[in-house]
Amino acid sequence: MAQIGKAPCDDTLILHGARPEETGCPEAARPWVLAAAIVGSSMAFIDGTVVNVALPAIQSDLHATAFQAQWVVESYALLLAALLLVGGALGDHYGRRRVFAIGVGIFALSSVACALAANVQQLIAARAVQGIGGALLVPGSLALISAAFPEKERGKAIGTWSGFSGITGAVGPVLGGFLVDHFSWTWAFLINVPMALVVLWIVWRHVPESRGASATGGLDLWGALLATAGLGGIVYAFIEAPTQGWGSPAVLCALAICVLGSVAFFFAEHRARTPMLPLQLLRIGNFSGANLLTLLLYAALGGGLYFFPLNLIQVQGYSATVAGAALLPFIFIMFALSGWAGQLVDRFGPRMPLVIGPSIAAVGFALFALPGVGASFWSGFLPAVVVLGFGMTVTVAPLTTTVMNSVGADLAGVASGVNNAVSRAAAVLAIAVFGALMAWAFDAALAAHLREMGASPQLAAFLEGERSKLGGAAVPPGVDAATAAAVKRAVAESFVAGFRWVMLSSAALAVLSAVSAWLMIRSKPAGGAGSRN
């Protein structure tokens, strides 16, 4: 659940993905194009949400540590975030239909590889390939709509796509949880295969080829490579440091790669003919402020909610289906109030909604820190889900509007793509950092519980080997019932202790995002490159 529903600026990527004169799709083919885009993007939306629900089962079946389970999510999300903008550019250069179909094919084949994985290392590798497919598939699905529909019809197509995306976001985790509970976690991946076959048939029979106006501008492959290195280095360091130690050669090497890759990325973007991140955009105050807010708030959202289904399943004892349904109120609130939220900037300007929305979200994150072991979902977690959903609803539409209003029409597609990628990269980074925070808090709490229990050296040694599984830590074989119950309670309470640190950190990030909006967002953007007055 690191990426709940659509990322910000998805709709505007469709709106600005093509110029009116580029649209040459026959009218009879347009419903088919829309169907292909909906089903194709639904694959990515489902995959982005159901895997978290399946993680406890994956961890148990493949005997994986909690940090290896993080890599199951991160290997996919890392490559998706880093290659997303390049995936869109490839479609403009080599044909949107072709690149989209290749992305769907890679996504489907890697989904089969995920389901057939015999160990967690194979699953992580297959998920990385799936991320590459997603980087071609996600922007391709949006570009197909922009290329097929003329400007006067694009709004209706966007509404249809958004509506189905909302339904997918709601149904996907529940369906994934049902498959995990009643069949196997492998079906959370195999469900992509029939969807991919339908999409490929539609593309083959009904979708015309198109290319973008930017097809002559060149590809920023160096930017993509350096962004992957910089983000991948810091992600590796934070995921592996709890087990290898911060002073280990591998972790230090990863940090060095992060620093060098990040510095080289900005040099490369300065010299690139068509950069992934046009640096002149960073001089626009509202654009920089909106993206800083996105980085902080979506780090809180992606990092915090990664651990939510693990808490529900491994600690609270709920089924995967219930865990998948836990965020339905969040999604329904955003869907029902999206029209109202879209009017907030027109009525109040961008600054106030972008201060108030994250502030409400911060309260929601803080509420997640209150329930202990054995909490009721309705009284313990539902209030947090509702408050967080309302806070994000107040934020997302004004955030998208602020990004688009901060630049001119000629840079709208680039600006929306950058903001979309920032939201995904924020979640990737936060899961890694919060994983290290969770490990530190869990270890400290478990050690304290074992001292209180007067645990024997043998018991302590066994749990030392299990602590990397966090909430999935096993009970030592052969112990009496009272000791087994005490160990289970100690593991559960230790996980909750870490979960509280994570959620309070998420609340702090949300507050910082509100502060960044207060300091950097202006109701009337200052003049700058590409700004509109």
C-alpha positions, 0 to 999 in steps of 0.5 A: 500500500505504498502507493494508494490509488493514483499518484498526484498529477496522473490526470494532468499527465493525460491532459498535457501528454499530447497536442491537439494536432497530434491526435489522429485516432479514428473515432471508432478506436477511441473506446478501445484505446480507453479500455486498454489504458484502463485495464493496463493501468489497473494492473499497476494499481493492483500490483502496487497495493496487493503486494503489501497485503501478501507480504506476511504470507510471502515472508512466511512461505519463503522464510524471508526476513522483514528486510528481504520483504522490504526489497520485494516492494522496493525493487519494484518501486525503485525502478518504477520511480527512477525510469517513469519519465524515461518510459514516457519519453521512449513512447514518444520516440519509438511509438506509444503503442509499441512501448506500451505493449512491450511494458505490458508484456514485460509486466505479465512475464515478470508476474509469472516469474514472481509467482514461480519464485522458489526463494525470496531472492528470485522474487526480488529479481522478478519484481525488479523486472516488473518495475521496468515493465511498469515504467513503460506501462504506466506512462504509456497508458496515459499517453495513449489517452492523450494521443487518441482523444482530441482536447474537447473530448479528453476531459470525459476520457480522463473522468472515465479513466479516473473513475475506474482507477478509483474502483481499482484502488478500492477493489484491488487490495480486497481481491488480493487479500481474498486470494491470499486467504483462500488460495495463495499469495502467488495469485496476487501476481498471476491475476495480472496475466489474463488482464495483460492478455486482454490488453495485448489483444486490444492493442493488437486489434484496435489501438493505432500507433502514435508518437509525441512532438518531443520525439526529436528531443533525445532521451535522458538515459544518463539521467535515468541511470544516475537517478537509479544509482542515487536512489538505489544507493540510499535505499540499499544502505537503510535496508541493509544497515540494521543487519550488516551495520552502518560501518560495513563495506557494502553499506558505506559503498552504497552511501558513496554511490548515493552521494556520487550518483545524486551529484552527477545527476544534477550535473547531467541534468544541467547538460542534457538536451532534454533533461528528466528534471529541467533545473530551471523549474526549481527556480519557480517558487510554487513548483519547488514548494509543491514538490517539497511538500510532495516529497515530505507528505508522500514519504509519510504516506508511503512509509507509514502505510507500508507497515499498516497491513503488517500490523493488522495481519501479524500483530492484530491477527486480522485476515489478509482480506480484512487488511486489504479492506482496511483502507477502503474508507480512505479511498472512498473519501478521496473519491467522493470529495475529489470534486469539492477538493478541486474547487478549493484553490479557486476559492481560497488560493493554493496556500491554505489548502496545502497547509490545512490538508497536511496538518489534518493528515498529521493528526491522522498519522498520530492517531495510528500510533494510539492502538496497542496489541489487540485493538479493535479496528473500528475504535482503534484504526478506523478514526485514523484512516478517516482523518488521514483520508480527509487530510489527503483529500484536501491536499491532492487536488490543490497540489496538482493544481498548484504544480500545473499553475506554476508553469506555462502550458509548454512545460505542463507535461514535464512539470506533472511528470516530475511531481508524479515521479517525486511522489513515487520516489518519496515512498521508495525512500521512506520505506527504507528509512522507516524500515531502519527506524522500525528495526531499531525500535523493535530491537530495543523493545524486544530486548527490554521485554526479554529482560522483564521476562527473565528469558533464558540465554537459549531463548534470547539467542533464538529470538536474536536469530528471529528478530530480523523477521520483526512481527513474523518472528517465530516462537522457539520450539519445545517451550511451554504454553505460558512461555510461548504466549509471553514470547508472542506478546513480547514480539507483538508489543515490540512491533507496536513500539516500532509502529508508533515510532514510524507513525509519529515520524510520518506525522512529523513529516506531514507537519513539515510539509505543511510548514513548507507550504506556508513558507514557499507557496504563494497564492499569486506565483512570482514571475519566473521561467514558465510561470503564469501570472 
